[in-house]
Amino acid sequence: MEYRKLPRGGENERFGVLGIGMGGIGQTPADEIEAIVRKAIANGINFFDLCTAGASYAPIGRAIRDCRDKVFLQMHFGAVYDENGEYGWCRDFETIKKTFWWELETLGTDYADFGFLHCVDDDEDLDKLCEIGVLDYLKELKARGVVRHIGFSSHTPRVANRIIDTGLADMMMFSLNPAYDFEKGDEYGVGSVSERFELFKRCEREGVGISVMKPFFAGQLLSAERSPFGVALTHAQCLQYALDRPGVLVAVPGVQTMEHLDTLLKFLTATEKERDYSVIGGFTADTVTGTCVYCNHCQPCPAGIDIGLVNKYYDLALAGDAIAANHYTKLSVNAEACLHCGHCESRCPFSVKQEARMDEIAKYFKGGSYGTAR
């Protein structure tokens, strides 16, 4: 398991890149839910999203009782549950507040690692949550240590950027998969290719971690018959695709059974070839041609350049990140070492003209005028 650190978190706040979404597990027998969580933890999974998971809170709580300080729980303010644990969507402050304290009690914990503004897809959603006092309440809970970090879930880049503007969010849960990113998805795949990618880059630049929902596009990407591309991808390809996006810390696909968990765990032993998603270049080139997404499918570079990292530092520096520019100058091999051999361009699934790009990057940093947004 690879672990990634929360940029605005403590040294111990590191998440396994494979997490679990618990929203669809409510109909599973309680003993199996508990066994699933225990097995996930035993295999290095330490991040759990609890959106719509009310019916499964008690067995989850039993599973984490002896290791609460080793796992991270993402809890949503605006997701509520009836007496049977059935999920509902709510914008009533007292109901949201009551639900949160019920969640803590049922889970057997006294804090949430992440308190999320739930499903903020429209400006009206954010306005309402602020108006009724939920955001202020989250700030209060964070000051008391009952909520360790504030975050939000969304499908809409424009609204996500508005929340990030507040400076309060340490984490964003966002819908991310090839269908959404390349404008082949449903109504939740909001935003153009460039708009979504700029959001992800902003999160990385400003230290807002991303947890990924819908990495398989509700399973459609796993079936050639149901995929909008007419080509089936594997679980490993979809997960690796999500984890290669800027800012992403953890993917949280849902599970309902032990078999589902076992399927996901195969990602941890998948080979580089099995994780290679370059096939998408064949059916998305019309929307992403020329855009480096730092996937490193061009590696290994004969000159030893970390091409994805060089591109990332350049993009961040263009956006005004002086720290990224400083990181670039410390690379042992930089863009100037490009041999113009064509190796990277022959392997790039997105048809990026990396030779010209390396020349551009080398010239930019050699000029020394970096660190100013333009």
C-alpha positions in Angstrom: 0.0 0.0 0.0 1.2 3.5 -0.9 0.4 6.1 1.7 0.0 9.8 0.9 0.1 12.6 3.5 -2.6 15.2 3.9 -0.9 18.4 3.0 -2.5 20.4 5.8 -2.4 17.6 8.2 -0.1 16.1 10.8 2.8 13.8 10.1 0.7 10.8 11.0 -2.2 11.8 8.8 -1.3 9.6 5.9 -3.9 7.7 3.9 -3.6 4.5 1.9 -4.3 5.3 -1.7 -7.0 2.7 -1.7 -9.9 3.6 0.6 -13.4 2.3 1.0 -16.8 4.0 0.4 -19.3 2.5 2.8 -22.5 4.1 1.4 -23.9 1.0 -0.4 -23.2 -1.5 2.3 -26.2 -0.9 4.5 -28.1 -4.0 3.3 -25.2 -6.4 4.0 -25.5 -8.4 7.2 -23.9 -6.7 10.2 -21.3 -9.4 10.9 -20.1 -9.3 7.3 -19.8 -5.5 7.4 -17.6 -5.8 10.5 -15.5 -8.5 8.8 -15.1 -6.4 5.6 -13.9 -3.4 7.6 -11.5 -5.6 9.7 -10.1 -7.2 6.5 -9.7 -3.9 4.8 -7.7 -2.5 7.8 -5.6 -5.7 7.9 -4.6 -5.1 4.3 -3.5 -1.5 4.9 -6.8 0.4 4.1 -7.2 3.2 6.7 -9.6 5.7 5.0 -13.4 5.2 5.0 -16.0 7.5 3.6 -19.3 7.2 5.5 -21.6 9.1 3.2 -25.0 7.4 3.2 -23.6 4.7 5.5 -26.0 5.2 8.5 -27.4 1.6 8.6 -23.8 0.2 8.9 -22.4 2.6 11.5 -22.7 0.1 14.4 -20.7 -2.7 12.8 -18.2 -0.2 11.5 -17.8 1.1 15.0 -17.2 -2.4 16.4 -14.6 -3.1 13.7 -12.5 0.1 14.4 -13.0 0.0 18.2 -9.4 -1.2 18.9 -7.7 0.9 16.2 -9.7 4.2 16.0 -6.5 6.3 16.0 -5.2 4.3 13.0 -8.2 5.0 10.7 -9.7 8.1 9.1 -13.4 8.7 8.8 -15.0 11.1 6.4 -18.4 12.2 7.7 -21.0 14.3 5.9 -23.0 17.2 7.3 -26.2 17.1 5.3 -26.5 13.4 5.0 -29.1 12.2 7.6 -30.8 8.9 8.6 -34.1 7.7 9.8 -34.6 5.2 12.7 -33.7 2.4 10.4 -30.5 4.0 9.2 -31.9 4.9 5.8 -30.2 7.8 4.1 -31.8 11.2 3.4 -30.5 14.5 2.1 -31.1 17.4 4.5 -30.7 21.2 4.8 -32.1 21.6 8.3 -29.5 22.6 10.9 -31.0 20.9 14.0 -31.5 17.7 12.1 -27.9 17.8 10.7 -26.5 18.6 14.2 -28.5 15.8 15.8 -27.4 13.3 13.1 -23.8 14.1 13.7 -23.9 13.4 17.4 -25.8 10.2 16.7 -23.1 9.1 14.2 -20.3 9.7 16.8 -22.3 7.7 19.5 -23.1 4.8 17.2 -19.5 4.6 15.9 -18.2 4.7 19.5 -15.9 7.7 18.8 -15.7 11.2 20.0 -14.4 12.9 16.9 -14.6 12.9 13.1 -11.4 13.2 11.1 -13.3 15.0 8.4 -16.5 17.0 8.7 -17.8 17.5 5.2 -20.3 19.9 3.7 -22.4 17.3 1.9 -23.1 17.3 -1.8 -22.5 21.0 -2.6 -23.2 20.9 -6.3 -24.9 24.3 -6.8 -24.4 27.8 -5.4 -27.7 27.5 -3.7 -26.4 24.5 -1.8 -23.5 26.4 -0.4 -25.6 29.5 0.3 -28.1 27.4 2.2 -25.5 25.6 4.3 -23.9 29.0 5.3 -27.3 30.6 5.9 -28.5 27.9 8.4 -25.2 27.9 10.2 -23.6 24.6 9.2 -20.3 26.0 8.1 -20.0 28.1 11.2 -20.8 25.0 13.3 -18.1 23.0 11.5 -15.6 25.8 12.3 -16.7 25.6 16.0 -16.4 21.8 16.1 -12.9 22.1 14.6 -11.9 24.6 17.2 -13.0 22.1 19.9 -11.2 19.2 18.2 -14.4 17.3 17.6 -13.8 17.7 13.9 -10.2 17.5 12.9 -10.5 18.9 9.3 -13.2 20.6 7.3 -14.0 19.5 3.8 -16.7 19.1 1.2 -18.1 16.9 -1.5 -19.1 18.2 -4.9 -19.4 17.3 -8.6 -19.1 20.9 -9.8 -15.8 22.6 -10.4 -17.2 26.2 -10.2 -18.8 25.6 -6.8 -15.7 23.6 -5.6 -13.5 26.6 -6.4 -15.8 28.9 -4.5 -15.5 26.7 -1.4 -11.7 26.5 -1.8 -11.7 30.3 -2.0 -12.7 30.4 1.7 -9.4 28.8 2.7 -11.3 26.5 5.1 -11.2 23.2 3.2 -8.4 20.7 3.8 -10.1 18.0 1.7 -12.4 17.8 -1.2 -14.4 14.7 -2.3 -14.9 14.8 -6.1 -16.3 12.6 -8.8 -13.3 11.5 -10.9 -13.0 9.0 -13.8 -12.2 9.1 -17.5 -15.9 9.3 -18.5 -16.4 12.5 -16.4 -13.0 14.0 -17.1 -13.4 13.6 -20.9 -17.0 14.8 -21.1 -18.6 11.3 -21.7 -20.4 11.0 -18.4 -23.8 11.7 -17.0 -25.2 14.8 -15.3 -22.7 14.5 -12.5 -19.7 14.8 -14.8 -19.8 18.6 -14.7 -17.2 20.8 -16.3 -14.9 20.6 -19.3 -11.7 18.7 -19.5 -9.7 21.8 -18.8 -12.0 23.1 -16.0 -11.8 19.9 -14.1 -8.0 19.5 -14.6 -7.4 23.1 -13.4 -9.4 22.3 -10.3 -7.3 19.3 -9.5 -4.1 21.3 -10.1 -5.4 24.1 -7.9 -6.0 21.6 -5.1 -2.4 20.3 -5.4 -1.0 23.8 -5.5 -2.9 25.0 -2.4 -2.7 21.8 -0.3 -6.3 20.6 -0.6 -6.4 16.8 -0.7 -8.8 15.0 -2.9 -10.7 11.8 -2.1 -12.2 10.3 -5.2 -15.8 9.1 -5.6 -17.2 7.2 -8.6 -13.8 6.0 -10.0 -15.6 3.3 -12.0 -18.5 5.5 -13.2 -21.0 3.3 -11.3 -19.4 0.2 -12.8 -20.1 1.3 -16.4 -16.4 1.7 -17.3 -15.8 -1.9 -16.4 -18.2 -3.1 -19.1 -17.7 -2.6 -22.9 -21.5 -2.7 -23.3 -22.1 0.0 -20.8 -19.0 2.1 -21.1 -19.6 5.4 -23.0 -16.3 4.6 -24.8 -17.4 1.1 -25.9 -14.2 -0.3 -24.3 -14.0 -2.0 -20.9 -11.4 -0.8 -18.4 -10.3 -2.8 -15.4 -10.6 -1.9 -11.8 -6.8 -1.4 -11.6 -6.8 0.9 -14.7 -9.6 3.1 -13.3 -8.0 3.3 -9.8 -4.6 4.2 -11.2 -6.1 6.8 -13.5 -7.7 8.5 -10.5 -4.6 8.3 -8.3 -2.5 9.9 -11.1 -4.6 13.1 -11.1 -3.0 16.1 -9.3 -4.0 16.5 -5.7 -5.5 13.0 -5.3 -4.7 11.3 -2.0 -7.1 8.4 -2.0 -9.8 6.7 -4.1 -12.9 5.4 -2.2 -14.8 3.0 -4.4 -17.8 1.4 -2.7 -18.1 -2.2 -1.5 -21.2 -4.2 -0.6 -19.7 -7.7 -0.1 -16.5 -9.4 0.9 -16.1 -10.4 -2.8 -16.1 -6.7 -3.8 -13.4 -6.0 -1.2 -11.3 -8.9 -2.5 -11.6 -7.6 -6.0 -10.4 -4.1 -5.0 -7.5 -5.5 -2.9 -6.1 -7.0 -6.1 -5.0 -3.5 -7.1 -2.4 -3.6 -4.4 -0.6 -6.4 -6.2 -1.4 -5.4 -9.7 1.6 -5.0 -12.1 2.5 -1.8 -13.8 1.2 -3.3 -17.0 -2.1 -4.2 -15.4 -2.5 -0.6 -14.1 -1.6 1.0 -17.4 -4.6 2.9 -18.7 -3.0 4.4 -21.8 -5.7 2.7 -23.9 -7.9 5.7 -23.1 -5.7 7.8 -25.3 -7.3 6.0 -28.3 -10.8 7.3 -27.4 -10.2 10.7 -25.7 -7.6 12.3 -27.9 -10.1 14.7 -29.3 -10.5 16.3 -25.9 -7.1 16.1 -24.3 -4.6 16.3 -27.2 -1.5 18.2 -26.1 -2.3 18.2 -22.4 0.3 16.6 -20.1 -1.6 15.0 -17.2 1.6 13.8 -15.4 0.7 10.1 -15.9 4.3 9.1 -16.6 3.4 6.6 -19.3 6.3 8.2 -21.2 8.8 6.7 -18.8 11.6 5.7 -18.7 13.2 8.7 -20.3 16.6 7.8 -21.8 18.0 11.1 -20.4 16.6 10.4 -16.9 14.1 13.2 -16.9 11.1 12.8 -14.7 8.8 14.2 -17.4 5.6 14.2 -15.4 7.2 16.0 -12.5 8.9 18.5 -14.7 5.6 19.3 -16.4 3.9 19.5 -13.0 6.4 22.0 -11.6 6.2 24.1 -14.7 2.4 24.3 -14.6 2.5 25.2 -10.9 5.2 27.8 -11.4 3.1 29.4 -14.2 0.3 29.7 -11.7 2.5 31.6 -9.3 3.8 28.8 -7.1 7.4 29.9 -6.2 7.9 26.7 -4.1 7.2 24.5 -7.2 9.8 26.6 -9.1 12.3 26.0 -6.4 11.6 22.3 -6.5 12.3 22.3 -10.2 15.7 24.0 -9.8 16.7 21.2 -7.3 16.0 18.4 -9.8 19.1 16.4 -10.6 18.0 16.1 -14.2 15.8 18.8 -15.7 14.3 19.7 -19.1 17.6 20.9 -20.6 18.7 17.3 -20.7 16.1 16.4 -23.3 17.7 14.4 -26.1 14.9 15.0 -28.6 14.9 11.2 -29.2 11.1 10.9 -29.6 10.8 8.1 -27.0 8.3 10.0 -24.8 6.1 11.2 -27.6 5.8 7.7 -29.0 4.4 6.5 -25.7 2.2 9.4 -24.7 -1.5 8.5 -24.7 -2.4 12.2 -25.0 -0.2 13.1 -27.9 1.7 15.7 -26.0 4.6 17.2 -27.9 7.0 16.8 -25.1 10.2 17.7 -27.0 8.9 21.2 -27.7 7.5 21.2 -24.2 10.9 20.5 -22.7 12.5 23.3 -24.7 9.8 25.7 -23.5 10.2 24.6 -19.9 14.0 24.8 -20.0 13.8 28.3 -21.5 11.3 29.4 -18.9 13.3 28.4 -15.9 16.6 29.5 -17.3 15.1 33.0 -17.6 14.6 33.1 -13.9 11.4 35.1 -14.1 9.3 32.4 -12.6 7.0 32.5 -9.5 4.6 35.1 -10.9 1.2 34.0 -12.0 0.2 34.9 -15.6 
